[in-house]
Amino acid sequence: IIEALNSAIEACVDLITNEWHEKAKIAKDCASAAVFFSVLLALFVWGFILYSIYL
């Protein structure tokens, strides 16, 4: 779900401007960070579940 949001943000930024702009870079970086942190959260939850099952 977050990856779809990331793609949507990147597409919107690309639609608004084709030139390099610092704020466009920040928007894309924040969207990428959201994907990264969602993956970390998923790994943490899986780790917690596995820890609860096996210990």
C-alpha positions in Angstrom: 0.0 0.0 0.0 2.8 2.4 0.9 4.6 1.6 -2.3 1.5 2.6 -4.3 1.4 5.9 -2.3 5.1 6.4 -3.1 4.4 5.9 -6.8 1.4 8.2 -6.8 3.5 11.0 -5.1 6.3 10.5 -7.6 3.9 10.6 -10.5 2.3 13.8 -9.2 5.6 15.5 -8.7 6.7 14.5 -12.2 3.4 15.8 -13.6 3.8 19.2 -11.9 7.4 19.8 -12.9 9.9 18.1 -15.2 12.8 20.3 -13.9 14.9 19.5 -10.9 13.6 21.3 -7.8 14.7 20.9 -4.2 11.1 20.6 -2.9 10.3 17.9 -5.5 13.4 16.0 -4.3 12.2 16.4 -0.7 8.7 15.1 -1.6 10.1 12.1 -3.4 12.6 11.4 -0.6 9.9 11.5 2.1 7.8 9.1 0.1 10.7 6.7 -0.2 11.4 7.0 3.5 7.7 6.1 4.2 8.3 2.9 2.2 11.5 2.2 4.0 9.9 2.7 7.5 6.9 0.6 6.6 9.2 -2.3 5.6 11.0 -1.9 8.9 7.7 -1.9 10.8 6.6 -5.1 9.0 9.9 -6.8 9.9 9.6 -5.7 13.5 6.1 -7.1 13.7 7.1 -10.4 12.1 10.0 -10.6 14.5 7.8 -10.0 17.4 5.3 -12.6 16.3 8.1 -15.2 15.7 9.7 -14.3 19.1 6.3 -14.8 20.8 5.7 -18.2 19.1 9.1 -19.7 19.7 10.2 -18.3 23.0 
